[in-house]
Amino acid sequence: MISIPMKLRVSLFIVAAWMISGYAAGQSAGQELPSAPSASAQEEAPPKPEPPATKSTPKPHKDNELRPGDNTTPAAPSSNDSAKHDPPSASEAPPPATSDAAQPSSAGGTGSGSGSPATDAAPATSTPAPASTQPKLEDVPQGESESSFPTIVVHANEVRVIFTVTDKRGRYIKDLKERDFRVLDDKKLVEKIRSFRSETDLPLQVGLLVDASNSVRDRFKFEQEAAIEFLNSIIRPRYDLAFTVGFDSTPDVTQDFTDNTELLSKGVRALRPGGGTAMYDALYYACRDKLIKQVPTGPVRRAIILLSDGDDNSSHVTREEAIEMAQRAEVIVYTISTNVTGSKGKGDKVLERIAEATGGRAFFPFQVRDVTDAFGSIQDELRSQYWMSYRPPDFVADGHFRTIEILAQEKGYRVRARKGYFAPRH
């Protein structure tokens, strides 16, 4: 056995001890490498839930993509599960929200409390939101239609009347005011007149109906010229309109609505006498197919000048049916008799009835030259009229005829207006 000197042993022992300590130090250093992360992980344990927070942050970002149409941003991220279900409902929610913007009643119900939990909970549940939105969208039009009904009824119930006032001598009174009249509608006092004006400049819509039957052949030419003179003096270009109809057994429009007096003159001259007399049919046609269909842009005066002897023998409608149509069209009918016998006959009484029921006048020019005077009187009356509108008391839309009576406060004055109107039927 080899003997090692004492000094060498000590040196080897020191070297071995150093190596062992170095190895131990290396082991300890190697063990500290994983322990450092664990310690940091323990120190950062409270923030460690941040990954869920960071995982949830994309979901609020997704919610933010829907927020332009959703006013409930503060509480939207509060439930991750609801956020997963919200995208389809929230994507559907903006269109109703934008459509409801024009309808304050539904928009205010969903977006007025954007910061309140109650309103935030509504978007969180996706399936009820569309269900609750749909009824609101359906309810709003119903509310609007219901609120619009009274407006329509008001317009339907507003009665418009054109009338004239004369004194005991038949002279026109043109300077009266609203306070100078009382109105009875269906024999009940009208509380308030909504509009009242002295309307000598209201646009005119005039129909000239000329009897072209064999019974008026004798002075037909003169009546044509008198009618042409009347139209030339009463029709104002770009303001008034007129049309001409000749009738025997059937009505014949020789000139449709125009403001051109030259065309109207040609229409009158185109009339040719012959055949029977269907006066009621002609009046009915002129009111129903011409004047009613000529929709005005504002208040107008509608008048028909009817030249005939009044002896109807070919009509399909009755006298009262023709009068009713004139009243529905709010037409004033002025009649000029072509009877030259010198005494009023049965036909003249018919002409009186038509004129009186519609608020017009009947003229009986037994002399040929008096026809021109009759047209002149009609022209004066059309320039001396009043216009008023009112809402009838206790109105019922039952289609019945309601009477109109306008009374002047001055006892010596006489008011001439149509006798009434037919209430609309709903």
Beta strands, then each sheet from edge to edge (+ up, - down):
strand 1: 159-166
strand 2: 181-185
strand 3: 188-189
strand 4: 193-198
strand 5: 204-211
strand 6: 241-247
strand 7: 251-258
strand 8: 301-308
strand 9: 331-337
strand 10: 362-363
strand 11: 386-390
strand 12: 401-408
strand 13: 414-416
strand 14: 420-422
sheet 1: 4+ 11- 1+ 13-
sheet 2: 3+ 2- 12+ 14-
sheet 3: 7+ 6- 5- 8- 9- 10-
end
